[in-house]
Amino acid sequence: MIHGHRDPYSLRAPLRFDFDGTASKADPFAFFASLREAGPVIPVKLPLVGKVWITTTHEATSAMVKDSALFVQEARHAGKTGVAGMAWWMPSSLKLITNNMLLKDEPDHRRLRKLVDQAFQRRRVRDMRGEIEGMADKLLDGFKGREEVDLATDFSRRLPLEVICALLGLPDDNREAFSGWANAATSMRSSFGIFRAFLSMRGVIDYVRGQIEECRRHPREGVISELVRAEEDGDKLSEDELISMVFLLLFAGFETTTHLISDSIIALEQNPAQKAYLFADPDARMERAVEELARYNTPVQSTKPRYASRDCEFFGQALRRGDIVMGQLAGANYDPAAFDEPDRLKLDRLPNPHLVFSSGIHFCLGMQLARVEVQAALARLYARYPDLALAAPDDIQWIKRFGLRGVTALPVRLNAERVRKAA
């Protein structure tokens, strides 16, 4: 999988790996093992971003994500301009929604995170489990009378959308439109993807502005109203910061959880002994099982680009100020130095120091929500359809996109055991 020179430590020319290929998604363990063979920090070339350094091991990735002084989000702190991976001509609407706390360094990151943390705490995400299970049951009610469904579209995608819209306090009648907007927002792999996203985002930005204004005039339940009211040490979110924050909460957590639910179903169906173990006592085993499913699948495989803030040596590589560095979360989670038999699904794995939700100051804000959603989704799905089976187990359609492991569709037979017995 490596072409050319075999010693990456002796040169800065990028190595070539097929990050988007089906093979890297179908067997990520072998793919990320090949990255680790090249070294803990290696140069590669990626779509949109260009030449970057990536970390491939648990130790290197953990060190990178935790060192927010050496590896910064804002180009200006590394002698650069712009946003890594985004063209200078990027439309203003996209610049607005990407100007969020994920791409901020201290002290701006701390200020924004403090305000949104306050809003999330008021809703107490952990206490939403019953509400989320009710949403899952309502979606599953719609499967009545059907023998085969696409769980990716009809369940894995719809449940997180329902949850995040309810959390934000958005009205029901626009949730289908948000699904289309989310598709556009997550398609930015090329110039065409950016243009497509721009056409879609203009409308949704106007919609979000309207919702913020409505919450100012008529406060209601939900995080948008909480953010409008949130005030910490006399500081508030500006309107642009509010819009950017709503987009971050709506789309970032939505896509991650969608793929984690689908990927977890695939993993359980491919590992029937582990599935049987989990559902022999789901109440006692689900929480730990979801941590292992998250590690095993790692749907978000990479961090966002960061910059080296100064010249340094990092795990044997000489980095220059301004070099782009990305942590491979999947590489960390599949590292045999950190996990015994990392390519095996072990739902009782403990300890499990995975980096699915990253670490350091930029750890995933919605990690508790994602955990609860996946726990609820799997519990309710398999309680209703314990005999479901993949309709095309040998033809899983993986999304061809760097940094993401998910499927375009997940057809399943809901009552596979009953059908087999009837035959």
HELIX and SHEET records of a PDB file:
HELIX    1   1 PRO A    8  SER A   10  5                                   3    
HELIX    2   2 THR A   22  ALA A   26  1                                   5    
HELIX    3   3 PRO A   28  GLU A   37  1                                  10    
HELIX    4   4 HIS A   58  LYS A   66  1                                   9    
HELIX    5   5 ALA A   75  ALA A   78  5                                   4    
HELIX    6   6 SER A   92  THR A   98  1                                   7    
HELIX    7   7 MET A  101  LEU A  103  5                                   3    
HELIX    8   8 ASP A  108  ARG A  123  1                                  16    
HELIX    9   9 VAL A  125  MET A  128  5                                   4    
HELIX   10  10 ARG A  129  ASP A  141  1                                  13    
HELIX   11  11 LEU A  151  LEU A  151  1                                   1    
HELIX   12  12 ALA A  152  SER A  156  3                                   5    
HELIX   13  13 ARG A  158  LEU A  168  1                                  11    
HELIX   14  14 ASP A  172  ASN A  174  5                                   3    
HELIX   15  15 ARG A  175  ALA A  185  1                                  11    
HELIX   16  16 SER A  191  ARG A  217  1                                  27    
HELIX   17  17 VAL A  223  ARG A  229  1                                   7    
HELIX   18  18 GLU A  239  PHE A  247  1                                   9    
HELIX   19  19 LEU A  248  ALA A  252  3                                   5    
HELIX   20  20 GLY A  253  GLN A  270  1                                  18    
HELIX   21  21 PRO A  272  ALA A  280  1                                   9    
HELIX   22  22 PRO A  282  ASN A  297  1                                  16    
HELIX   23  23 LEU A  329  ASN A  333  1                                   5    
HELIX   24  24 GLY A  360  HIS A  362  5                                   3    
HELIX   25  25 MET A  367  ARG A  384  1                                  18    
HELIX   26  26 ALA A  416  ALA A  422  1                                   7    
SHEET    1   A 5 VAL A  41  LEU A  46  0                                        
SHEET    2   A 5 GLY A  50  THR A  55 -1                                        
SHEET    3   A 5 ILE A 324  GLY A 327  1                                        
SHEET    4   A 5 ARG A 306  ALA A 308 -1                                        
SHEET    5   A 5 PHE A  71  VAL A  72 -1                                        
SHEET    1   B 3 GLU A 148  ASP A 150  0                                        
SHEET    2   B 3 PRO A 411  ARG A 413 -1                                        
SHEET    3   B 3 ALA A 389  LEU A 390 -1                                        
SHEET    1   C 2 CYS A 312  PHE A 314  0                                        
SHEET    2   C 2 GLN A 317  LEU A 319 -1                                        
END                                                                             
